[in-house]
Amino acid sequence: MKKAVAIIVSVLFVFAITSVSFATEKAASAPAEKKAAPVTMEEKKAPAKIKQVTGPVTAIDAKAKTITIKGRKGDVTVSTDDKTKVVIGKDAKTVGDVKTGDKVTAKYSEADGKNVAKSIAIKPAVTAVPAEKKTEAPKPAEKR
């Protein structure tokens, strides 16, 4: 009985070793073209995260094509390019229509160490409606 168990275990052991060695040889002889190329860091880059800042425009530099916006966490300077969309309400405008003091919402992403604006939405100015003067009812005349 012990001999039979020993023979079965040894046969299974030999079978396991030979199947592993055949699998290893098969993988080693596989064509190189099927193997995946290593992924470089440039290919692994995630898409740029879109950020947003809302506030008044504090500075515009036409030569550098930048707009500085005073946000809640401090001033944010965004660069503009030909792809930057500028809108007022539903009307399409240009970067030249942005003025210092305008309240804007800029969506931007970081690229090469610069904040590049994807879109700038100018908030339309809210005009204050003057309050009507209340007319006081005439005071009744005092009786003498």
Disulfide bonds with the S-S distance in Angstrom:
none
